[in-house]
């Protein structure tokens, strides 16, 4: 018998919280290939070879993205290789490397960050809508 004179009762289970955030995390050691559309955020800790259309692209240390990406914002701490269209802000951190065909509106590069290939600064016209219509960015 407990100090309060009765056995503890279990609480009813809480319903699972339904997330409206459409985030895809590719963890370390994982490899994903294919097409990713309409996500809010793609976080790459492993390796992704794909064509994507997302609001945010985040490549973590040790992460590698190869392919085509049309995003609103991108932060690269790992490596990007391919075609990248950033409608707003591209941030290349000190350990980050971006190579290929790169278009962006705004860019920030920390000391040590690298960018190479065909670089085009200026207005990027709605890359996500072009991807949604089935067109490749820049087509």
Secondary structure by P-SEA (a helix, b strand, c coil): ccccccccccccccccccccccccccccccccccccccccbbbbcccccccccccbbbbcccbbbcccccccbbbbcbbbccbbbbccbbbbcccbbbbccccccbbbbccccccccccccccccaaaaaaaacccccc
